[in-house]
């Protein structure tokens, strides 16, 4: 979250991507970094055991949400 907030503060639109079990942590980190409306897209968990092909498919599936978050503005996740 720190990197996303840092980019946003520099005027670079950014979206964090986190797995669903970490929703509360992402929200809390954004709040602690004084950017509670930070854009975040949540994806299914876990990802660490996925094959490269399955991970690519997950990224492809999340891509429209990332673009949507970027084009809708902050707090659009």
N, C-alpha and C positions, 0 to 999 in steps of 0.2 A: 504494500500500500504506500510505503514511503516514496518509492520511485514514481508511482502514478501521481501522487499529490505533488511531488517535486516538479514533474513535467507540467502538470496543470498550472502550477504557480508561475511557470515560465511562459505560459501561453500556448503550450503544446497540448492539444486535446489527447486524452488518454483514457483507456478503459482497463480496469483490473479484471483478471479472470481468476476465479477461485472455485474450488469444488464445493458442492452443496453443504457438506457438514461444517464448513467454515464460514457460513453466513454471519453468525454472531460475531466472530472474530474480525471479519472484514468490516462490519459496521462499526465495531468498537475502535478499531485502528483508525478508520476514517474520522471518527468523532475526535479521537485523541490528537489527530494531526490537524484538527480544526477545518476539516473539509467533509462534513457529514453527508453531503450530496455527491460525493465522489461516485463516478460511474463504475459499476461492477456487473459483470456477467457471470452467472453461476452455472457450472457444468456438473454432470454426474461424477460421483466419486466411486471407486478410486481410479486414478489414471496411471499410477506407477507400474502396474503390471500389464498394461495394454501393449499389444504389438504395435510396431510402427504404422501399420495399415489402419488399425483400430483407432489409434491416436489421431491420425490424419483425418479419419472420418469424423471423429469427435470435433476436431478443429473446424472442419468444413461445416458441420451442423451448427456450431456456435457463431460462425462468421456473420450471418445475418443479424444476430443479436448485438454483436460488437459494432457493426456498421450502424445499426439502429440507435444504439446508445450514443455513438459519436455524432450522429446527425440530429438527434433529438435534443442534445444538450445535457448538462449535468443533472443527475438525479433521475435518469431515464431507465435505469435497470429494472 
